[in-house]
Amino acid sequence: MSRTEQPPPADDAPAWITGLLPDDWFTGPAEIVIDRDEILIVGTLAEPAHAADASEADRAAAERGRIAAYREETRERRIRFARQIEHKYQRKAAWGVVCGGTRELFTTLSAPVMTRLRQPDRQVLDTLVDAGVARSRSEALAWCVRLVGQHADQWLAELRDAMTAVDDLRKRGPAL
């Protein structure tokens, strides 16, 4: 697929992937997030049993241990499933899990994004680099995108819903 080609539609991907995954992998349905480059599958694992007086550090360590065990035990099957998903939807497949208060993503795609910025915008990035917030302009730009995403979640969700409605209207076409 070339850079200008769009991947095939993935409207049925959440249902198809849900059917593909073993029922005993997660405590409930997996969260499946799709964009034009990647399909991210994040499931929730059962929390490990803790002593009543366990510290937050002990809880976090137990959760990381549960995640490490899951990652190792399911590696071969996740690779097989990823190949099927990538073949069907022409996007990379990535995995992650949530266990208690710990969320970990495995080998997610990092896609380059090219942009042209005028001096005032470059100065913002350079300030973040000079202050040690980021190591490079690229990292500073990613930091800015994450910050906007955190503070504009509701607006972005409304925008995505509106775009979905427009797509649905386009597919239906006018009633003649």
N, C-alpha and C positions, 0 to 999 in steps of 0.2 A: 504494500500500500504506500503510495507516495505521500509527501507532506500535504499536498492539496486535496487528496481524496479524503472523504469522510468514511469512518468505519461503518459497517452495517448497523442497522437499528438494534438496540438492545432492550426494547420494551419488555420482552418476555424474560430477560436475564434473571431478575430476582426469583421468579417462579421456577425457572429451569435450574438455577443453582440450588435453590431450596430442595428440589427433588434429587439433585445430585449428591448433596451432603448427607452423611450418615445421621440418623436421628439422635444418636447418643453423643455426638460431639459437643453440643452446646445445651445450655439449660432452657433455651427458647429459640425463636427464629433469629437467624443471623441478620445483622445490619448489612445491607448491600448498597454501596455507593458507586455510581457509574459516571464517568466523564468520557470524553472522546479518546483518552489515552489509556485509561486504567479502570479495572473493576476491583474494588476493595471489598473484601468479605471479612466482617468482624463479628465474632461470636462471643457469647458470655459463658465463662466457665464457672462451675460451682466453687464457692469459696472454701478454702481449707478450714478445718475445725481449729479453733483457737481456744487457748485457756482463757477463762473469764478475765484474768488480770494481764493478758498479753498487751504489750506496749504497741504503739503505732508502728514502730520500727520492726517489731516481730511480725506484726500482721502484714506489713509490706514485703518483708523477706519471704514469708510463707506464700504470698500471692505470686511473687516473682518465681519461686520454686515451682509452683503449680503451672505457671505459664511455660517455664523451661521444659518441664516434663511433657506437657501437651505438644509443644513445638517439636520436640525430638520424636515422640511416639507417632505423630501424624505426618512427619516430613514426606515420606515416600508417597502417601496417598494425596497429600496436598499438591505435590508436584504433578502427579497424574491428572488430578482434577484441573489444575492450572493449565496444563497443556490442552485439555478439552475445551476449557473456557476460552483460551486464547485463540484456538482454531475456529471456534464457532462465532466469536464476537470481534475478532481482530483487535483485541486490546490486551494489554498485560493484566494478569491476575495477581493480586496482592492479598495478603492475609494479615489478620490481627485478632487479638482477643482482649477481653475485659475480664478481670478477676478481682472482685471487691472494688477497691479504689484504684487499681492499677490497670492502665490501658497500654498495650504494647502492639506496635505494628511491625510486621516482618517484611523485609525486602520490598518496600514500596518504591514505585517509580518516581524518579526526580527528572522532570522534563524541562529542558531549557526553554526560556521564553525571551524572545528578542524584543527590545523596545528602544525607542529614541526619546531621550529626555533633554529638555532645555536646562539651562544653567541653574535656575532656582530649584528645580527638582533634583539635579545632580548634587547641589549643595546640601540638600536634606540628607541624601545618602552618604555624602562625604562626612557630614557632621556625625552621623551614627557610627561610621568607621573610625573617625578620629577619637570619638568618645569611648571606643572599645565595646560598643553595643553589638557591632558586627565586624567580621574580619575583612569583608569585601563589599563592594557596591552590590554584588549579586545577593549576598547574604542579607544586606540591609534592605534590599527591595523585598525579599521574601519575608523579613520581619515586618515590614510595613503592610504587606498583604495579609499576614496573619492577624495583625492588630486591627485592620479594617474589618476582617472577617469576624473577629470576636465582638466588635462593637456594632456591627450592622447585620447580625444574624437574622433578626426578624424582617428587616427590609429586604435582604437577599432572598429569604424564603418566600416573601410576597411576590418578589420579582420573578422567581422561578415558577411559582404557581401561575402568574399571569402569562409567562412564556408558554407554559404547558397548555393553557386555555387557547392561546393563539394557534399553537400547533394543531390542537384538536379541531378548531374551526377551519384551518387550512385543509386538513384531511377530509372533512365532511364536504367542503365546497358549498357553493350556493344551491339552494333548493329551487330547481326550475320547474 
